[in-house]
Amino acid sequence: MIKIIFHPVTITVCICLLIISCGKHIYVLNGNEINKYAAAAKEPGRGVFVVYDNGDTIKGAALKTRHNILNGKKEWEIDGKAIPLEHIVAYQDEYGYRMGEYSRVLRGKMNLYFHQVDNSRLVTHYNSNTKSFKSDVTGHVETSFFIGKGDVINPTDYTSVYQALQNCPPALKQLEIEFGGSVYKRNPRYPINDYRALIRIVKNFNDNNCN
């Protein structure tokens, strides 16, 4: 099922997980900052909507989720009316626009998306001394970024980004500035998650009206 993207209070800490040093590209992912970009990347003037794979669209003023206490399932409502959850391909709520599993943070001829996987889990231990149970959360939320033109979405490794920018010399120059001497160019299939650098590159592409 599609998940709602970051709420404004969410802060996720990301660490570059490459085996070798990531240099200046070790960073902290600021949830509030990402949320501002996501809100600005919504489809303007369209309110909330849900798009299905047959092209049908349900529009409204407010998209809400609630937990049905009778069947234990999550339900979605637009303006107070329940909507089907099957075959949704995209939706927009108050927080931003999401296509499939990807939440958009920049909108233009080239889009920038992020995708999250929650690898955390609750582990309960029994303490024989205190004769009590203690629960701890282990794991983390893994965040990855993607670029897209239209409905085509690619990962943000150096090779994929370079290929997407081939017809835009200014953006290629920005890519070289950001990552030309880094581990990513030497290992071009490592995922790039320095989102501030990616934002500068994608904005350069869009600002120069590249294709």
TORPAMAR-449849 format. One record per residue (C-alpha): residue number from 1; residue in one letter; x negated, y negated, z. Coordinates in nm, 2 decimals, decimal comma. Layout:
residues N
@nulum=NUM&kolba=a&px=X&py=Y&pz=Z
...
END
This chain:
residues 211
@nulum=1&kolba=m&px=0,00&py=0,00&pz=0,00
@nulum=2&kolba=i&px=-0,11&py=-0,36&pz=-0,06
@nulum=3&kolba=k&px=-0,25&py=-0,53&pz=0,24
@nulum=4&kolba=i&px=-0,20&py=-0,90&pz=0,33
@nulum=5&kolba=i&px=-0,53&py=-1,08&pz=0,29
@nulum=6&kolba=f&px=-0,72&py=-1,27&pz=0,57
@nulum=7&kolba=h&px=-0,50&py=-1,45&pz=0,82
@nulum=8&kolba=p&px=-0,65&py=-1,79&pz=0,91
@nulum=9&kolba=v&px=-0,80&py=-1,67&pz=1,24
@nulum=10&kolba=t&px=-0,99&py=-1,38&pz=1,09
@nulum=11&kolba=i&px=-1,37&py=-1,39&pz=1,10
@nulum=12&kolba=t&px=-1,56&py=-1,10&pz=0,95
@nulum=13&kolba=v&px=-1,94&py=-1,06&pz=0,99
@nulum=14&kolba=c&px=-2,12&py=-0,91&pz=0,70
@nulum=15&kolba=i&px=-2,48&py=-0,78&pz=0,69
@nulum=16&kolba=c&px=-2,67&py=-0,72&pz=0,37
@nulum=17&kolba=l&px=-2,70&py=-0,34&pz=0,37
@nulum=18&kolba=l&px=-2,99&py=-0,30&pz=0,12
@nulum=19&kolba=i&px=-3,28&py=-0,07&pz=0,22
@nulum=20&kolba=i&px=-3,53&py=-0,35&pz=0,15
@nulum=21&kolba=s&px=-3,51&py=-0,71&pz=0,26
@nulum=22&kolba=c&px=-3,24&py=-0,93&pz=0,12
@nulum=23&kolba=g&px=-3,43&py=-1,25&pz=0,21
@nulum=24&kolba=k&px=-3,21&py=-1,57&pz=0,21
@nulum=25&kolba=h&px=-2,91&py=-1,36&pz=0,10
@nulum=26&kolba=i&px=-2,84&py=-1,22&pz=0,45
@nulum=27&kolba=y&px=-2,54&py=-1,42&pz=0,56
@nulum=28&kolba=v&px=-2,23&py=-1,45&pz=0,77
@nulum=29&kolba=l&px=-1,89&py=-1,42&pz=0,60
@nulum=30&kolba=n&px=-1,67&py=-1,70&pz=0,74
@nulum=31&kolba=g&px=-1,30&py=-1,60&pz=0,73
@nulum=32&kolba=n&px=-1,17&py=-1,95&pz=0,77
@nulum=33&kolba=e&px=-1,38&py=-2,06&pz=0,47
@nulum=34&kolba=i&px=-1,27&py=-1,77&pz=0,25
@nulum=35&kolba=n&px=-0,90&py=-1,84&pz=0,35
@nulum=36&kolba=k&px=-0,93&py=-2,20&pz=0,23
@nulum=37&kolba=y&px=-1,07&py=-2,08&pz=-0,11
@nulum=38&kolba=a&px=-0,79&py=-1,81&pz=-0,13
@nulum=39&kolba=a&px=-0,52&py=-2,07&pz=-0,06
@nulum=40&kolba=a&px=-0,66&py=-2,30&pz=-0,33
@nulum=41&kolba=a&px=-0,67&py=-2,01&pz=-0,58
@nulum=42&kolba=k&px=-0,30&py=-1,94&pz=-0,58
@nulum=43&kolba=e&px=-0,08&py=-1,98&pz=-0,89
@nulum=44&kolba=p&px=0,03&py=-2,35&pz=-0,86
@nulum=45&kolba=g&px=0,39&py=-2,44&pz=-0,83
@nulum=46&kolba=r&px=0,52&py=-2,08&pz=-0,82
@nulum=47&kolba=g&px=0,58&py=-2,02&pz=-0,45
@nulum=48&kolba=v&px=0,57&py=-1,65&pz=-0,35
@nulum=49&kolba=f&px=0,63&py=-1,37&pz=-0,60
@nulum=50&kolba=v&px=0,58&py=-1,00&pz=-0,65
@nulum=51&kolba=v&px=0,50&py=-0,85&pz=-0,99
@nulum=52&kolba=y&px=0,58&py=-0,49&pz=-1,08
@nulum=53&kolba=d&px=0,41&py=-0,27&pz=-1,34
@nulum=54&kolba=n&px=0,71&py=-0,29&pz=-1,58
@nulum=55&kolba=g&px=0,68&py=-0,67&pz=-1,59
@nulum=56&kolba=d&px=0,97&py=-0,75&pz=-1,35
@nulum=57&kolba=t&px=0,90&py=-1,03&pz=-1,11
@nulum=58&kolba=i&px=1,08&py=-1,12&pz=-0,78
@nulum=59&kolba=k&px=1,03&py=-1,48&pz=-0,68
@nulum=60&kolba=g&px=1,12&py=-1,68&pz=-0,37
@nulum=61&kolba=a&px=1,01&py=-1,92&pz=-0,10
@nulum=62&kolba=a&px=0,88&py=-1,68&pz=0,17
@nulum=63&kolba=l&px=0,73&py=-1,34&pz=0,16
@nulum=64&kolba=k&px=0,73&py=-1,16&pz=0,50
@nulum=65&kolba=t&px=0,65&py=-0,81&pz=0,63
@nulum=66&kolba=r&px=0,81&py=-0,63&pz=0,91
@nulum=67&kolba=h&px=0,79&py=-0,30&pz=1,08
@nulum=68&kolba=n&px=1,11&py=-0,09&pz=1,06
@nulum=69&kolba=i&px=1,14&py=0,07&pz=1,41
@nulum=70&kolba=l&px=1,38&py=0,33&pz=1,28
@nulum=71&kolba=n&px=1,16&py=0,49&pz=1,02
@nulum=72&kolba=g&px=0,82&py=0,36&pz=1,13
@nulum=73&kolba=k&px=0,75&py=0,21&pz=0,79
@nulum=74&kolba=k&px=0,64&py=-0,14&pz=0,69
@nulum=75&kolba=e&px=0,89&py=-0,33&pz=0,48
@nulum=76&kolba=w&px=0,85&py=-0,65&pz=0,27
@nulum=77&kolba=e&px=1,11&py=-0,92&pz=0,23
@nulum=78&kolba=i&px=1,14&py=-1,22&pz=0,01
@nulum=79&kolba=d&px=1,37&py=-1,48&pz=0,15
@nulum=80&kolba=g&px=1,52&py=-1,23&pz=0,39
@nulum=81&kolba=k&px=1,60&py=-0,96&pz=0,13
@nulum=82&kolba=a&px=1,41&py=-0,63&pz=0,12
@nulum=83&kolba=i&px=1,21&py=-0,55&pz=-0,19
@nulum=84&kolba=p&px=1,07&py=-0,23&pz=-0,33
@nulum=85&kolba=l&px=0,71&py=-0,16&pz=-0,25
@nulum=86&kolba=e&px=0,65&py=0,10&pz=-0,53
@nulum=87&kolba=h&px=0,46&py=0,00&pz=-0,84
@nulum=88&kolba=i&px=0,35&py=-0,35&pz=-0,73
@nulum=89&kolba=v&px=0,06&py=-0,47&pz=-0,94
@nulum=90&kolba=a&px=0,02&py=-0,83&pz=-0,80
@nulum=91&kolba=y&px=0,17&py=-1,06&pz=-0,55
@nulum=92&kolba=q&px=0,14&py=-1,41&pz=-0,40
@nulum=93&kolba=d&px=0,22&py=-1,51&pz=-0,04
@nulum=94&kolba=e&px=0,14&py=-1,81&pz=0,17
@nulum=95&kolba=y&px=-0,22&py=-1,70&pz=0,20
@nulum=96&kolba=g&px=-0,31&py=-1,64&pz=-0,16
@nulum=97&kolba=y&px=-0,29&py=-1,43&pz=-0,48
@nulum=98&kolba=r&px=-0,37&py=-1,07&pz=-0,49
@nulum=99&kolba=m&px=-0,40&py=-0,84&pz=-0,79
@nulum=100&kolba=g&px=-0,40&py=-0,47&pz=-0,69
@nulum=101&kolba=e&px=-0,66&py=-0,44&pz=-0,42
@nulum=102&kolba=y&px=-0,83&py=-0,76&pz=-0,50
@nulum=103&kolba=s&px=-0,77&py=-1,10&pz=-0,33
@nulum=104&kolba=r&px=-0,86&py=-1,40&pz=-0,54
@nulum=105&kolba=v&px=-1,08&py=-1,68&pz=-0,40
@nulum=106&kolba=l&px=-1,15&py=-1,87&pz=-0,72
@nulum=107&kolba=r&px=-0,91&py=-1,92&pz=-1,02
@nulum=108&kolba=g&px=-1,01&py=-2,01&pz=-1,37
@nulum=109&kolba=k&px=-1,13&py=-1,86&pz=-1,70
@nulum=110&kolba=m&px=-1,34&py=-1,65&pz=-1,47
@nulum=111&kolba=n&px=-1,20&py=-1,54&pz=-1,14
@nulum=112&kolba=l&px=-1,37&py=-1,44&pz=-0,82
@nulum=113&kolba=y&px=-1,21&py=-1,18&pz=-0,60
@nulum=114&kolba=f&px=-1,29&py=-0,99&pz=-0,28
@nulum=115&kolba=h&px=-1,19&py=-0,65&pz=-0,16
@nulum=116&kolba=q&px=-1,20&py=-0,51&pz=0,19
@nulum=117&kolba=v&px=-1,21&py=-0,16&pz=0,33
@nulum=118&kolba=d&px=-1,15&py=-0,11&pz=0,70
@nulum=119&kolba=n&px=-1,39&py=0,16&pz=0,82
@nulum=120&kolba=s&px=-1,32&py=0,10&pz=1,19
@nulum=121&kolba=r&px=-1,15&py=0,36&pz=1,41
@nulum=122&kolba=l&px=-1,05&py=0,40&pz=1,77
@nulum=123&kolba=v&px=-1,25&py=0,65&pz=1,96
@nulum=124&kolba=t&px=-1,13&py=0,77&pz=2,31
@nulum=125&kolba=h&px=-1,38&py=0,92&pz=2,57
@nulum=126&kolba=y&px=-1,30&py=1,09&pz=2,90
@nulum=127&kolba=n&px=-1,52&py=0,98&pz=3,19
@nulum=128&kolba=s&px=-1,54&py=1,27&pz=3,44
@nulum=129&kolba=n&px=-1,67&py=1,04&pz=3,71
@nulum=130&kolba=t&px=-1,38&py=0,80&pz=3,71
@nulum=131&kolba=k&px=-1,14&py=1,06&pz=3,58
@nulum=132&kolba=s&px=-1,01&py=0,81&pz=3,32
@nulum=133&kolba=f&px=-1,01&py=0,76&pz=2,95
@nulum=134&kolba=k&px=-1,18&py=0,47&pz=2,77
@nulum=135&kolba=s&px=-1,12&py=0,36&pz=2,41
@nulum=136&kolba=d&px=-1,37&py=0,19&pz=2,19
@nulum=137&kolba=v&px=-1,35&py=0,06&pz=1,83
@nulum=138&kolba=t&px=-1,63&py=0,18&pz=1,61
@nulum=139&kolba=g&px=-1,72&py=0,10&pz=1,24
@nulum=140&kolba=h&px=-1,67&py=-0,22&pz=1,06
@nulum=141&kolba=v&px=-1,48&py=-0,39&pz=0,78
@nulum=142&kolba=e&px=-1,67&py=-0,37&pz=0,45
@nulum=143&kolba=t&px=-1,62&py=-0,66&pz=0,21
@nulum=144&kolba=s&px=-1,72&py=-0,66&pz=-0,16
@nulum=145&kolba=f&px=-1,68&py=-0,92&pz=-0,43
@nulum=146&kolba=f&px=-1,58&py=-0,89&pz=-0,79
@nulum=147&kolba=i&px=-1,56&py=-1,12&pz=-1,10
@nulum=148&kolba=g&px=-1,28&py=-1,10&pz=-1,35
@nulum=149&kolba=k&px=-1,17&py=-1,23&pz=-1,68
@nulum=150&kolba=g&px=-0,80&py=-1,17&pz=-1,74
@nulum=151&kolba=d&px=-0,71&py=-0,82&pz=-1,61
@nulum=152&kolba=v&px=-1,07&py=-0,70&pz=-1,64
@nulum=153&kolba=i&px=-1,25&py=-0,69&pz=-1,30
@nulum=154&kolba=n&px=-1,62&py=-0,60&pz=-1,26
@nulum=155&kolba=p&px=-1,84&py=-0,56&pz=-0,95
@nulum=156&kolba=t&px=-2,08&py=-0,84&pz=-0,87
@nulum=157&kolba=d&px=-2,41&py=-0,67&pz=-0,93
@nulum=158&kolba=y&px=-2,68&py=-0,87&pz=-1,12
@nulum=159&kolba=t&px=-2,63&py=-0,68&pz=-1,44
@nulum=160&kolba=s&px=-2,25&py=-0,72&pz=-1,45
@nulum=161&kolba=v&px=-2,26&py=-1,09&pz=-1,36
@nulum=162&kolba=y&px=-2,54&py=-1,15&pz=-1,62
@nulum=163&kolba=q&px=-2,33&py=-0,98&pz=-1,89
@nulum=164&kolba=a&px=-2,02&py=-1,18&pz=-1,80
@nulum=165&kolba=l&px=-2,22&py=-1,50&pz=-1,83
@nulum=166&kolba=q&px=-2,39&py=-1,43&pz=-2,16
@nulum=167&kolba=n&px=-2,20&py=-1,69&pz=-2,36
@nulum=168&kolba=c&px=-2,25&py=-1,96&pz=-2,09
@nulum=169&kolba=p&px=-2,61&py=-2,09&pz=-2,07
@nulum=170&kolba=p&px=-2,54&py=-2,33&pz=-1,78
@nulum=171&kolba=a&px=-2,40&py=-2,05&pz=-1,57
@nulum=172&kolba=l&px=-2,69&py=-1,82&pz=-1,67
@nulum=173&kolba=k&px=-2,92&py=-2,09&pz=-1,55
@nulum=174&kolba=q&px=-2,73&py=-2,11&pz=-1,22
@nulum=175&kolba=l&px=-2,76&py=-1,73&pz=-1,19
@nulum=176&kolba=e&px=-3,14&py=-1,75&pz=-1,23
@nulum=177&kolba=i&px=-3,15&py=-2,03&pz=-0,97
@nulum=178&kolba=e&px=-2,96&py=-1,82&pz=-0,72
@nulum=179&kolba=f&px=-3,10&py=-1,47&pz=-0,78
@nulum=180&kolba=g&px=-3,38&py=-1,49&pz=-1,04
@nulum=181&kolba=g&px=-3,66&py=-1,42&pz=-0,79
@nulum=182&kolba=s&px=-3,46&py=-1,20&pz=-0,55
@nulum=183&kolba=v&px=-3,42&py=-0,83&pz=-0,48
@nulum=184&kolba=y&px=-3,10&py=-0,83&pz=-0,69
@nulum=185&kolba=k&px=-3,28&py=-0,90&pz=-1,02
@nulum=186&kolba=r&px=-3,54&py=-0,63&pz=-0,94
@nulum=187&kolba=n&px=-3,26&py=-0,39&pz=-0,84
@nulum=188&kolba=p&px=-2,98&py=-0,51&pz=-1,08
@nulum=189&kolba=r&px=-2,72&py=-0,26&pz=-0,97
@nulum=190&kolba=y&px=-2,72&py=-0,36&pz=-0,60
@nulum=191&kolba=p&px=-2,39&py=-0,53&pz=-0,51
@nulum=192&kolba=i&px=-2,42&py=-0,91&pz=-0,46
@nulum=193&kolba=n&px=-2,21&py=-1,03&pz=-0,16
@nulum=194&kolba=d&px=-2,36&py=-1,37&pz=-0,11
@nulum=195&kolba=y&px=-2,02&py=-1,53&pz=-0,18
@nulum=196&kolba=r&px=-2,14&py=-1,89&pz=-0,16
@nulum=197&kolba=a&px=-2,39&py=-1,83&pz=-0,44
@nulum=198&kolba=l&px=-2,12&py=-1,64&pz=-0,64
@nulum=199&kolba=i&px=-1,88&py=-1,93&pz=-0,59
@nulum=200&kolba=r&px=-2,14&py=-2,17&pz=-0,73
@nulum=201&kolba=i&px=-2,20&py=-1,95&pz=-1,03
@nulum=202&kolba=v&px=-1,83&py=-1,90&pz=-1,11
@nulum=203&kolba=k&px=-1,75&py=-2,27&pz=-1,06
@nulum=204&kolba=n&px=-2,04&py=-2,35&pz=-1,30
@nulum=205&kolba=f&px=-1,89&py=-2,12&pz=-1,56
@nulum=206&kolba=n&px=-1,54&py=-2,27&pz=-1,53
@nulum=207&kolba=d&px=-1,65&py=-2,63&pz=-1,50
@nulum=208&kolba=n&px=-1,84&py=-2,59&pz=-1,83
@nulum=209&kolba=n&px=-1,53&py=-2,44&pz=-2,00
@nulum=210&kolba=c&px=-1,72&py=-2,13&pz=-2,10
@nulum=211&kolba=n&px=-1,56&py=-1,82&pz=-2,25
END
